[in-house]
Amino acid sequence: MLKTLLLRLVLPLLMVFPSVNQITPGLYVLSPTDGQVVAGTVEVKGSVPDDDFDYAEVSFAFSGETISNWFLISRLDQTVHDETLALWDTTTITDGVYKLKVTVHRKNGSTSEITVEDIRVGNYTHYDLPTATAVVASAVETPSAVETVEPTVVMKPLPTDLPKNPASIGEDDFKLSLISGITLAVLVLVVLGIYVLFRRVARK
């Protein structure tokens, strides 16, 4: 496992500098990688070792199965170094998560294998690729001086006097009405008295 991790770290550097013709020995897969989303015809690229080589097989299986049923993609009768191991036509299978295996069979009967996990085939399914989440710290402005807020005095309006009701009777008006009524009553009584008196005189 450690050897495989070191190879995957070193191989990209060797691919960046093509002037270096060194070939890294061993069994490894350059592409596809763990967790990669693929579609169409996928180029399986890598290398198989030379020592006591008999043949190699590239196969795939559904990911997550306890007992995997491996399906053959290609058989290699010659060693390959940093080149195409197989062409995997993913249009013939359903979309989903798969794993890829390269197995080397030696003449002495021993085998070596390497597995690439969680390859997501998405010919008709959209997979969201993981993206780095940038954490942006928001700047909080600190006021240089504490502002004091003066309380605002709210002036309450004073109640205004209601206009004088023209139908209301004041004290002076009441007295005047009373005097006028008494005077009118006295006059009526005087007139009636004079009338009665003239009637009596006329009868005699």
C-alpha positions in Angstrom: 0.0 0.0 0.0 2.8 2.4 0.9 4.7 1.6 -2.3 1.5 2.3 -4.3 1.1 5.7 -2.7 4.7 6.6 -3.3 4.3 5.6 -7.0 1.2 7.7 -7.4 3.1 10.7 -5.9 6.2 10.3 -8.0 4.5 9.4 -11.4 2.8 12.8 -11.9 6.2 14.5 -11.5 7.7 12.2 -14.1 4.9 13.0 -16.5 5.4 16.8 -16.0 9.1 16.5 -17.1 9.0 14.4 -20.4 12.7 14.8 -20.9 13.3 12.3 -18.1 13.1 8.8 -19.8 13.2 6.9 -16.6 10.5 4.2 -16.4 9.2 3.4 -12.9 9.0 -0.3 -12.4 6.1 -2.0 -10.7 2.3 -2.3 -11.0 0.3 0.9 -10.9 -2.6 2.7 -12.6 -2.2 6.3 -13.6 -5.8 6.8 -14.7 -8.6 6.7 -13.8 -8.1 7.5 -10.2 -10.1 6.8 -7.0 -13.4 8.7 -7.0 -13.1 10.0 -10.6 -16.2 10.6 -12.7 -15.9 8.9 -16.1 -18.0 8.5 -19.2 -17.8 7.1 -22.7 -14.7 5.1 -23.6 -12.2 5.4 -20.7 -8.5 4.9 -21.2 -7.0 2.8 -18.5 -3.4 3.8 -18.3 -0.6 2.5 -16.1 2.1 -0.1 -16.0 2.7 -3.8 -15.3 6.0 -5.3 -14.1 8.5 -7.3 -16.3 9.7 -9.8 -13.7 8.5 -13.4 -14.6 5.5 -11.9 -16.5 3.0 -14.3 -18.0 -0.1 -12.2 -18.7 -2.3 -9.4 -17.1 -6.0 -8.8 -17.0 -8.0 -5.5 -16.5 -11.4 -6.0 -15.1 -14.2 -4.1 -13.3 -16.9 -4.8 -10.7 -19.7 -3.1 -8.9 -18.4 -1.2 -5.9 -19.6 -2.1 -2.4 -20.2 -5.8 -3.0 -18.9 -8.2 -0.4 -18.1 -10.8 -3.0 -17.3 -9.1 -6.3 -18.1 -10.5 -9.7 -15.3 -9.2 -11.9 -15.9 -8.6 -15.6 -13.0 -8.8 -18.0 -12.2 -5.6 -20.0 -8.9 -6.6 -21.6 -6.1 -9.2 -21.5 -2.4 -8.2 -21.8 0.1 -10.7 -23.2 3.0 -8.2 -23.1 4.2 -5.9 -20.5 3.2 -2.2 -20.6 5.0 0.8 -19.1 3.2 4.1 -18.6 0.9 3.3 -21.5 -2.7 2.2 -22.2 -3.6 -1.0 -20.5 -7.2 -1.2 -21.8 -10.0 0.8 -23.3 -13.1 0.6 -21.1 -16.4 1.2 -22.9 -18.7 2.5 -20.1 -21.6 3.0 -22.5 -22.4 -0.7 -22.3 -23.0 -0.6 -18.5 -25.4 1.3 -16.3 -24.4 4.4 -14.5 -23.2 3.8 -11.0 -20.1 3.4 -8.8 -17.5 0.8 -9.9 -14.1 -0.4 -9.1 -11.3 -1.3 -11.5 -8.6 -4.0 -11.0 -5.4 -4.8 -12.8 -4.1 -8.4 -12.1 -0.7 -9.6 -13.1 -0.2 -13.4 -13.5 3.4 -14.6 -13.3 4.9 -17.8 -14.7 5.6 -19.2 -11.3 1.9 -19.1 -10.5 1.8 -16.0 -8.3 -0.3 -13.0 -8.9 -0.2 -9.3 -8.0 -3.1 -6.9 -8.3 -4.1 -3.3 -7.8 -7.6 -1.9 -7.4 -9.0 1.6 -8.1 -12.0 2.3 -6.0 -15.2 4.4 -6.4 -15.1 5.2 -10.1 -18.4 6.9 -10.9 -19.7 6.2 -14.3 -21.9 9.0 -15.4 -23.0 8.7 -19.0 -26.6 9.7 -18.1 -26.2 10.8 -14.5 -24.7 14.1 -13.3 -22.3 13.8 -10.4 -21.3 16.9 -8.4 -17.6 17.1 -8.1 -16.3 18.0 -4.7 -15.2 21.6 -4.6 -13.1 23.4 -2.0 -15.0 25.6 0.3 -13.5 29.0 0.8 -14.1 30.5 4.2 -14.3 34.3 3.9 -13.9 36.1 7.2 -16.2 39.1 7.3 -14.6 42.2 8.7 -16.4 43.8 11.6 -16.1 47.5 11.8 -15.5 48.8 15.3 -16.6 52.3 15.9 -13.7 54.6 16.9 -15.8 56.5 19.5 -18.9 55.6 21.3 -21.7 57.9 20.3 -24.0 59.1 23.0 -27.5 59.6 22.0 -29.4 62.4 23.7 -33.0 61.6 24.6 -35.4 63.5 22.6 -38.0 65.5 24.5 -41.4 65.0 23.1 -43.8 67.9 23.7 -47.3 66.8 24.3 -49.9 69.1 22.9 -52.1 70.9 25.5 -55.9 70.4 25.2 -57.6 73.3 23.4 -60.8 74.9 24.6 -63.9 73.8 22.8 -65.8 76.5 21.0 -68.8 78.0 22.9 -72.1 76.2 22.1 -74.5 78.8 20.8 -77.4 76.8 22.2 -76.1 76.8 25.8 -77.7 79.2 28.4 -75.4 81.2 30.6 -76.2 82.5 34.1 -76.9 86.0 32.9 -79.2 84.7 30.2 -81.0 82.6 32.7 -81.6 85.6 35.0 -82.8 87.7 32.1 -85.2 85.0 30.9 -86.6 84.7 34.5 -87.2 88.4 34.9 -88.8 88.6 31.4 -91.1 85.7 32.2 -92.2 87.2 35.6 -92.8 90.6 33.9 -94.8 89.0 31.2 -96.9 87.1 33.7 -97.6 90.3 35.7 -98.6 92.1 32.6 -101.0 89.3 31.6 -102.5 89.3 35.1 -103.0 93.1 35.0 -104.6 93.0 31.6 -107.0 90.2 32.8 -107.8 92.2 35.9 -108.7 95.3 33.9 -110.7 93.2 31.5 -112.7 91.6 34.4 -113.2 95.0 35.9 -114.7 96.5 32.7 -117.0 93.6 32.4 -118.4 94.1 35.9 -118.9 97.8 35.3 -120.7 97.2 32.0 -123.1 94.8 33.6 -124.2 97.4 36.2 
